[in-house]
């Protein structure tokens, strides 16, 4: 029987199936990387984004506008990476398009999907065609031509056909995709979601590998950094979803501020809590997670619970949060503060020494979410907060968090690399007491530095005019591949030779885990004998890049 309408309950199942289909294919999306280097994370970012929305959907609710509202809010907070932010904005557009709609036929779907496309485009200052945006727009335009008297199955069939046709055309629109021999990864992630939604509409059941959840649990269980003689210096990151029950409270009228007040009274920190329908999503840092869970059980039952020991170096990434036992008391609100994103223990220590108030964990293949930034904003407790994302793939997330956060003025500086962030923090000076002047100084510092990156190839490829072999060392500057060699010293020296050093006086090398001091010494010798620049280095401890060169 042909479907004429989608209600909230069916829409929720469709989105859940879409999220599962993407999760099952996330690694495939990750591997659609333009450059053959180990930083592909689009599939992971998009999966975590949509899963954040799925977690707070009020399942069984027949009102599609209410389901879309909860979904969009959860995704906006969970969004990470450029593709994740664009995806969350698409579903925010669906929320706007479904406003006041209890069940949607083709006409309402057309309105909502067009609103989704418009919202996604509006999130990007300079939209690039040949990306997820193009795939969204062209598939929506094709489905618009389906008659309003046709079935929903027909609408989605046309949508999916054009989705994949558009995806296949992305290399013709973006030279970098064609050169690398791949389609757009964000568009592919979107296709997996919509394909899953279409299959759910047809009555198929979703099966999940659940790799993400099991992987996290295994990593925590195997961690050897927390043992019988460890000292508990940090609290527990506690996240729960609570279904309010009328047998315990008034589910409709329950005021979430009551819960927030309780958490603050027991010394909780980085509290984020909101109510969608009759469910509450809660995030809090505490030394007493048992009290949090006990309180929640007085008002409802758990849909999901996650409690993580923040003292553990979870999956190799130290928790960067400044929350410690002796600082449970809220700090006095100050005028200015800075939040930076960084990866590598040595780099993090450098940023702290330069005056960063909070360092958000920014591992290259595990970008922070909008909610991670919001927690950081709460933590620093300042009137004006400057944010240095230090990664081109994190800037949109930081800006989305800034839009969502209402307690402070958030100023996002467009630092695209750790080198730019390092240079900007080196110029940190709040003495003018003038927000615009401080912002301008940060931005000038970002513009004054050149960044060089050395990493390795994970597959054979022909890119940027180089015949790349797996294991070769690659040198990048401003997204351009400038050197390739089997020898890390030769690749590094060739890269530094090609970087514009006009009016520059120093090169600072941030050494990653895969580079040792003997390699650095050879590079230093090359620089000091071929240029007038000074050369310094320090152990950055980052994963993906053997060297991050700051040329300023």
Phi, psi and omega in degrees: 000130183290139180275134178252335183219151172244125175261182184297320182296317179290320179301319179299317179294323179297314181293320178299316179295321177299319179295319179295318180297321177292316180302319180293341182240015184300320181294324176300318178293318178304322186282353176278058185263134180301313179260144183281056183237161188277051178232020178289118184218013183298316180298318179294315180299315181291322178299312181296327179295307183289328177295328176296327177282317180301326183296336184247009177295134175279085184299140180091348179288122183283349184273110185294330179293323179288321177296315180297326180294312179296316180301312182297317181296316178298320180290322178300320180285326183274351187302137177211144183074157182302315181294324178294319178295314179299318178299315180297324179289327175299315180287335171295321175296321175300319178302315180294321181290330180269003184304125179080002182261126179272322174217145190245129169263194183299318181299317180290325177296317179300314179299314183293316181294323176294322175296324177297316179297314181298319180294319180297316179296323182292342181282347184246125183297314179235086182301139179250127178280152186096011181241190177306327180298315179298316181298316177301311186294314185290323178293320179295319180296320179294317181291336177300334184278353176289135181297146182294345180268001181276168181281162177294328177299321178295316179304310182290328178297315178295318180301311183294319179301313181289330178303310182286328176294318178296319179300319179294336180274349185302324178296337178283342181262336180235114184300326182295327177291317181295318180297323181275346180074035180228160171269170182292129184290320179296319177297322179294319178298317178297320180297319178298321180295310184291327176297317178296319178297318180296319179294324178294324177299327181277359175097009179284152178265142181272138174236131184247141173285338179055029185297326184296310182296312182295325179296320180293316181296318180296319181296318180293319182294328184272356185293128182261005184273350178237117188219191188294342180253009182288155175254132181281094183267333181246167180269202178249131171279113186245121180233129180220153168242123185246127171271111178294141182239134179295338178289346182243335181201181173270101188302321183286321187265354183303129181266117183297339179296333176299317178293316180300317179300319179296315182297321178293323181293333179263012175087015178296153182223165181050047185280126171229117181217133176212156184249130174234115185066239178245026175241149177240131172255128186230138173228129180208147173257127185204156172269356183231066180299334180298323179291323178298312182295320180297318179297315181300327180288346177279347182241348181182202178232157185280136169266323178206146179222134174220122178235119183238134177285115185281358175276345181277140176281080188295122183047038175085001183246116180293138176294125189268359188294145181274004184286117178229164184304319185283357183238038179293336181286139180298135178286155179294137182294132181245174184284308185235150174206162179231139175239124181237156176252133182206159177227136179105126184303318181294319179293320179299317178297323178297315180296320178296319181292335179275355174113009178296133180277333182207134178245116177275133180296121185232050179304141188304326181255018179212075184291148179288158179265171175299322180293327175300319178292318181298320176298320178295320180298317177300319185296316186283336172052067181227158178291319180233127182238121176269133183242127175246101183291327176059026178196126183300335182274001182246346185300315180298322179296316179298319180292323178295318177298321179297322178293324183282336187270127186247356186275342183216165171275121181255125180245110181268119176271136186279048179284123186262348181220162176296329178296317178295319178295320179297315179296319180295315180293333177296339181258012183301123180202111180264005190296336180290339183055032181230111186302316182294322179292320179295316178299315181298321179295318176301311184295322178296320180295320179299318181290338187275353187249146171252142182246133173242138183232134175241124176219193183233158181274137179260355177202161173293144181195161169242110184212141178061025181084004180250141170270100187270132175253145178306130181098346178296152174268134185242139179246126182240148169212127180053047178066008179254135176279116185249344180209153178206124180199150178289342181257125185294325180293314180297319179296320181290316181294319178297321178297310182295329177296326185272341179289137179294118182248017178301130180064016177261152184233346185211149171238127177247125181256121172267110183280131176272180182297334184268003180244141178246174186293332180294323176294315180300321181298320180292322177293319179299319179298319179297316183292315184288338179266342182249350180221174175262008183280148173278154182229128177229159176212159172209161181281105181279326178078013180284159186273297193289320186259122178297324176219139165242115182262129175258113181248109184216000000 
